[in-house]
């Protein structure tokens, strides 16, 4: 009844002529296909491809002439934070499920833990594994899952997070590598989406700005840290800019960059000097509001071009200072770690920053542990380094023009 052609990856029904074909996840391969039924397996892997949305559009475009046609997307969670088409489809499916989006022809079937269970850590108890495994004890071998859990536990938190993602559909919020920065352990719990630039201008008595990066194949990172009125607590907001050449040279990260652009946290530069102008405009706005105390930047890598842009925008020269890098940032690292741990430092819960913090690698240097771009390799951390520059400035207890420090009371 069925003719199987392994070399063509094709199964044909001999009586009806209907066939099932496996095709590679490639835009050229799927172009022109007119299938009645499309099955996309492991969608999270497509999220890592920059042009995956175009590829899926080609693969499913033929359904427009097939009224009986349909698409099934199947996937586990990713071992990395969701990105690209996977992130988009997951958000859409959750929106339909929760009644936020009306789509009568989209059926989301999502097996994941409710948020209260995740917050309570109930997903860590295998007694609750049935929630995300409807075939628990049937096609899912309980003993095998327990064995895999034990093996993952031996690898520590990294192994457990991968296990929870693959077998319990727990979304990874941030990459937690073994050589991570200590502040990463507290990063997610200190996020607050209320922290915008307008919030900082309204609620803070003084503001400092940190800058880092800025090469054509690099991110230009900006960090705005404000000290809340009548308090020692601080809030942090970030933004970054990237030139098209930076995306072209790192195609593996393209889907993430496009996600960050949609979030409004990353600007893809369209014309020369756009990034410098926009950074300078933000700093000038804070200065005009009477809040800006200092701007700190890397005197070697960032200083020259950014310095001139700030001066041209009307920022007083005495407000712009160089922040020594390398081991001299260990103090800022410690201050930021403590602030995240005790809650005195809150950030804006931006996916861009979760990615940068997850990218940061720490390497030992003598008696110190450093976050360096050399250790982190091609993974981008510029906005995080900008944040450490800002933390360095805020640790000096700055005052805005005409303002008073909390400590003067």
KOLNU-126722 format. One record per residue (C-alpha): x negated, y negated, z. Coordinates in steps of 0.05 Angstrom, whole numbers, plus 5000, padded with zeros to 4 digits. Each point is the difference from the previous one (the first is absolute). Example, Ala and Ser with C-alpha at 12.3 -4.5 7.8 and 13.67 -1.06 7.14 Angstrom:
// residues 2
    x    y    z
 4754 5090 5156
 4973 4931 4987
//
This chain:
// residues 409
    x    y    z
 5000 5000 5000
 4943 4953 5016
 4938 4990 4959
 4941 4977 5041
 4941 4966 4965
 4948 4987 5053
 4951 4965 4953
 5055 4950 4981
 5027 4996 5071
 5068 5015 4969
 5059 5045 5018
 5054 5008 4946
 5069 5031 5006
 5004 5047 4940
 5075 4995 4991
 5013 4926 5010
 4933 4971 4980
 4998 4959 5064
 4929 4992 5026
 4963 4979 5062
 4932 4967 4989
 4947 4978 5049
 4965 4936 4977
 4941 4964 5029
 5009 4935 5038
 4973 4957 4944
 5034 4943 4963
 4979 5024 4931
 5023 5071 5015
 5070 4982 5024
 5014 4947 4946
 5058 5016 4955
 5028 5057 5043
 5076 5007 4998
 5016 5048 5057
 5068 5013 5031
 4968 5015 5066
 4935 4970 5028
 4968 5027 5064
 4945 4956 5029
 4960 5038 5052
 4957 4970 5055
 5021 4928 4985
 4951 4974 5053
 4943 5018 4953
 5029 4954 4946
 4997 4943 5051
 4925 5002 4994
 5002 4986 4924
 5002 4928 4977
 5044 5013 4938
 5044 5054 5031
 5063 4958 4993
 4989 4996 4924
 4986 5074 4996
 5064 5018 5037
 5039 4952 4956
 4974 5036 4939
 5015 5068 5031
 5072 4983 5018
 5017 4952 4943
 5032 5055 4958
 5054 5009 5052
 5035 4939 4972
 5025 5044 4943
 5016 5059 5045
 5064 4987 5040
 4991 5066 5036
 4928 4983 5018
 4970 4989 5069
 4934 4991 5036
 4976 5033 5064
 4943 4969 5040
 4969 5047 5051
 4943 4985 5047
 4971 5006 5069
 4973 4939 5034
 4931 4977 4979
 4938 5007 5042
 4990 4926 4987
 5049 4941 5009
 5053 5002 4945
 4982 4960 4939
 5023 4984 4929
 5059 5037 4970
 5004 5047 5060
 5008 4941 5048
 5052 4969 4955
 5042 5063 4991
 4996 5017 5074
 5024 4930 5019
 5057 5004 4948
 5021 5069 5024
 5001 4977 5073
 5040 4939 4979
 5053 5043 4966
 5002 5048 5059
 5008 4944 5050
 5055 4965 4960
 4957 4939 4984
 5000 5016 4925
 5061 5024 4962
 4984 5051 4946
 5052 5053 4985
 4953 5039 4955
 4941 5006 5047
 5002 5054 5054
 4945 4993 5052
 4984 5064 5038
 4947 4979 5050
 4977 5044 5057
 4965 4954 5049
 5003 4983 5074
 5044 4943 5023
 4960 4939 5023
 5017 5010 5074
 4970 5070 4998
 4937 4974 4967
 4993 4944 5051
 5009 5050 5056
 4948 5046 4969
 5050 5057 4993
 4971 5019 4932
 4937 5024 5036
 5040 5057 5032
 5008 5059 4953
 5065 5018 5034
 5029 4942 4959
 4969 5022 4934
 5067 5027 4976
 5023 4928 4991
 4957 4992 4938
 4999 5073 4980
 5071 5024 4984
 4973 5070 4984
 4963 5005 5067
 4995 5073 5015
 5024 5021 4931
 4954 4982 4942
 4957 4959 5049
 4957 5048 5041
 5000 4974 5071
 4938 5037 5021
 4962 4973 4940
 5020 4929 5017
 4978 5009 5072
 4933 5027 4975
 4991 4940 4954
 5018 4953 5057
 4947 5032 5045
 4948 4992 4945
 5019 4928 4988
 4996 4985 5075
 4927 5023 5000
 4985 4943 4950
 5029 4948 5047
 5048 4945 4983
 4981 4998 4927
 5016 5073 4990
 5066 4994 5038
 5022 4940 4959
 4988 5039 4936
 5038 5059 5029
 5059 4957 5020
 5002 4968 4931
 4997 5065 4961
 5043 5045 5044
 5045 4953 5038
 5008 4942 4950
 4973 4948 5049
 4979 4937 4963
 4928 4979 5009
 4997 4927 5020
 4925 4990 4996
 4938 5039 4982
 4968 5025 5065
 4930 5023 4982
 4952 5030 5051
 4952 4941 4995
 5056 4948 5006
 4998 4934 5036
 5027 5007 5071
 5051 4945 4987
 5033 5045 4948
 5029 5043 5056
 5044 4942 5023
 5011 4964 4935
 5069 5027 4980
 5032 4989 5068
 4979 4926 5001
 5034 4980 4936
 5056 4948 4999
 5032 4981 4934
 5022 4933 5029
 4928 4975 4996
 5000 4957 4937
 4960 4937 4986
 5062 4959 5017
 5007 5038 5066
 4927 4985 5017
 5009 4926 4984
 5062 4997 5043
 4978 5041 5060
 4925 4988 5006
 4961 4943 5031
 4936 5012 4962
 4979 5040 4938
 4935 5026 4972
 4987 5029 4931
 4952 5055 4980
 4979 5013 4928
 4960 5057 4968
 4983 5027 4932
 5016 4966 4935
 4959 5034 4945
 5035 5014 4934
 5003 5074 5015
 5016 4988 5073
 5057 4977 5043
 5000 4930 5028
 5029 5010 5070
 5032 4946 5043
 5020 5007 5073
 5040 4948 5038
 4998 5011 5075
 5041 4956 5047
 5002 4994 5075
 5071 4997 5026
 5022 4938 5037
 4985 5003 5075
 4968 5068 4995
 4936 5037 4985
 5037 5049 4953
 4985 4995 4926
 5034 5018 4935
 4968 5018 4933
 5023 4994 4928
 4959 5020 4938
 5000 4991 4926
 4953 5021 4944
 4985 4984 4927
 4971 5046 4946
 4978 4988 4928
 5024 5047 4945
 4929 5025 4992
 5003 5025 5072
 5061 5043 4983
 4969 5024 4935
 4937 5024 5035
 5040 5038 5053
 5057 5032 4962
 5009 5050 5057
 5026 4943 5044
 5044 4966 4948
 5066 5027 5026
 4983 4974 5070
 4980 4932 4974
 5066 4994 4963
 5038 5020 5063
 4964 4946 5040
 5016 4950 4945
 5074 5017 5006
 4995 4991 5075
 4974 4930 4989
 4935 5013 5036
 4954 5007 4939
 4995 4951 4943
 4973 5024 4933
 4963 4940 4973
 5025 4975 4932
 4950 4943 4987
 4930 4981 5023
 4998 4966 5067
 5072 5017 5018
 4979 5039 5062
 4955 4944 5026
 5054 4948 4989
 5053 5040 5037
 4954 5016 5058
 4981 4926 5006
 5074 4980 4996
 5018 5045 5059
 4943 4972 5041
 5018 4928 4982
 5072 5013 5020
 4978 5025 5068
 4953 4940 5007
 5055 4951 4982
 5045 5032 5052
 4948 4983 5053
 4987 5072 5018
 4935 5019 4965
 4939 5003 5046
 4949 5038 4958
 4989 5039 4936
 4949 5057 5004
 4969 5037 4942
 4942 5043 4981
 4943 4951 4986
 4967 5047 4950
 5056 5031 4958
 5058 4951 5005
 4971 4934 5019
 4981 4962 4936
 5062 5004 4956
 5051 5000 5056
 4965 4945 5038
 5004 4953 4940
 5074 5017 4988
 5016 4983 5072
 4962 4934 4997
 5035 4982 4934
 5067 5013 5034
 4984 4950 5055
 4978 5045 5056
 4949 4964 5045
 4931 5030 4993
 4990 5007 5075
 5059 5050 5003
 4965 5050 4954
 4949 5045 5033
 4962 5062 4982
 5013 5064 5039
 4940 5046 5007
 5016 5070 4977
 4972 5069 5017
 4986 5015 5073
 5021 4930 5020
 5073 5019 4986
 5000 5054 5054
 5027 4949 5049
 5058 4984 4954
 5013 5074 4990
 5004 5011 5075
 5046 4940 5010
 5047 5023 4945
 5000 5072 5026
 5018 4975 5070
 5053 4954 4973
 5033 5055 4960
 4997 5048 5058
 5031 4953 5052
 5047 4964 4953
 4968 4931 5004
 4988 5003 4924
 5059 5012 4954
 4997 5004 4925
 5051 4994 4944
 5009 5075 4986
 4975 4993 4928
 4987 5063 4960
 4940 4965 4970
 4968 4995 5068
 5018 5071 5021
 4964 5023 4937
 4939 4956 5014
 4996 5022 5073
 5006 5072 4978
 4943 4989 4950
 4952 4973 5053
 4944 5046 5019
 4957 4990 5062
 4927 5017 5000
 4952 5000 5060
 4944 4949 4999
 4956 5004 5061
 5045 4990 5060
 5056 4971 4958
 5053 5026 4953
 5013 4958 4939
 5053 4993 4946
 4962 4987 4936
 5018 4998 4927
 4940 5045 4987
 5028 5054 5046
 5071 4993 4972
 4974 5007 4928
 5048 4981 4945
 5059 4999 5048
 5022 4928 5009
 4997 4968 5069
 4992 4926 4983
 5064 4976 5034
 4980 5038 5063
 4931 4967 4999
 5035 4933 4992
 5041 5018 5062
 4937 5013 5040
 4973 4932 4978
 5065 4969 5026
 4995 5039 5065
 4929 4975 5009
 5025 4928 4995
 5060 5011 5046
 4955 5031 5053
 4967 4931 5008
 5065 4971 5028
 5009 4948 4944
 5046 4940 5002
 5037 4968 4943
 4992 4926 4988
 5035 4964 5057
 5019 5065 5033
 4986 5031 5068
 4975 5069 5016
 5039 5048 5043
 4940 5001 5047
 5005 4925 5011
 5064 5007 5040
//
